[in-house]
Amino acid sequence: MDTSAPHGIQSGSFTIINPHFRDRNGVSILENEKVRTPLANDLFPDLEEAIFDFEEGLSIKLETKTNCPSSSHCAVNRNAQFTPHVDSGRGSGQSLSMIIGLGDYNGGELLVEGEVHNIYRVPLEFDGWKDRHWTAPFQGERYSLVWFTPDL
């Protein structure tokens, strides 16, 4: 990730886990010894609930997501400009990630295998574990939320 940001605006990322997520065996993510609860869950308990409620609302609008379980994780990115990459891990019960762009910015589209997608206030599902993806240059303050479920 390129941590330089336009106009001296700081950039960064953190992850929040869904405390209500259960794996295929019905075990809570909070009981999974492989998963450490991120500090962000403790620092931002209201955000924790809001992010996964937001995912549920967006998912209803996307036909392909209606039968998928909620995600276990959400990456919160501020002014992050990612270089081409594929995500590591493998989806647990889902292979798709969902992303949306928020803030006051121009540019910043998501490129998936070279195809440009405007994600500004428009959710997009893509297979981040299979498809190379990256952030187009942007100006302004850009946030993205990326919901995903890694191999637990």
N, C-alpha and C positions, 0 to 999 in steps of 0.2 A: 504494500500500500504506500502510495506517495502521501506523506504527511504534510507536505507544503500546501498551503491554502491561499486562495486569492485575497489580496488586500490585508494580509496579516491576520486573518481570522483563524483561530485555532481549530484543529481537527482532532478527531479521535473516535473510538468505537468502544462499546461495551456490550455485554450479552446479559439478557435476563432469561431465566427459565420459567416455564409455566408450572406453577405449583400444583395445578389440577391434572397435569398430564399423567396418564397411566400407560405402561407398555402393553404389548400383546398379551401378557400374562396377568394384566390387571394390577401390576405393582406400581405404586406411586414413584414418580421420578425422585421425590425427596427421600425415598427408602433405598435408592440405587446407590450402592457404595462406589460405583465408578463416576458418579456425578457429584461434583462439589457445587453447592449453592453459591452463585456469584455474589460478590459484595453489592452489586447493583440491586439485587432483590431486597437486601436489608436497607439500603439507602433510599430506595424509591418504591415503597410498597404500593402506593396508589398507581404508579406507572405500571407496575407489574400486572395489576388487574386490568388497567385500561388498554394496554397493548394487546393482550389476548382477547379481550372483548372486541377490540377494533378488528383483529384478525377474523373473528367469527362473523362480524358484520360484512367485511369485505368478501369473505368466502361465499356468503349467500349469493353475492352478485356474480360469482364466477362458476359457470356450469361444471367445470371439471373438478372443482374442489368440494362440491356439496356432499360427497360421500366419503371424504377423507377426514381422518381425525384431526383435532387441533394439533398444532406444532408443539414441540417440547421447548424450543428455544426461539429467541428473537434477538438479532443483532441490531443495535441502535448505532447508526453511523452519522457523524456530523462532519461535513466538509471533507469526507474521505473520497479520494480518487484512486480506485483500485486498478491495477494493471491486469492484463489478461491472465486468467487463472481458472482452474476447476476446483471445486470445494473438495475437501478431504473427508473421508468417512463414507458411509452409505446410509441412505434413509431407512429409518425404522418404520416400515409400514407406509412410507410415502417416498417418492423419488423427486417430488417437486418442491421447490422453494417458492415463496411468494414475496415480492418486493413492491414497495410503493415509495415514491419520492415526495417529500414535503419541504416547505420553506419558501424562501424568496430568492429564486435563482433562475438563470438562463442557461441552456445547454444541459449537461449532466445526464444525458440519456444513458440507458443501459444497452450495451452491445452484447448480443448473444450470438456466438459463432459469426460475428460480423454484421448481423442484422440489427438495425437501430430500433430501439423501443423507447418511446416517450413514457416515462414512469411518473411524471409530475401529476400527483393526485389520481393516478390511474394504476391500479394493482396489476401485476403481471406475474404469471406462474411460469417457471422455467426449470429445467433440470440442471441445477448448479453442480451436481456431482458428475454429470456427463458432458455438458456443454461449456466450452470456454466462454467467459464473460468478463466484462470490464466496464469502467465508467468513462464516458466521454468528458472532455474538459468542460468546465462550467464557471460561471461568475455569480457571485452572491453567496447566500447562506443556504446550504443544501443539507437536508437530513434524508436518510433512507432507513426504512425498517425492513428487515429481511427475516421472515419466519422460516424455520427449517427444523428438521428432526435428524440429528446425526445417529450413527450406529451406537446404540446404548448397550 
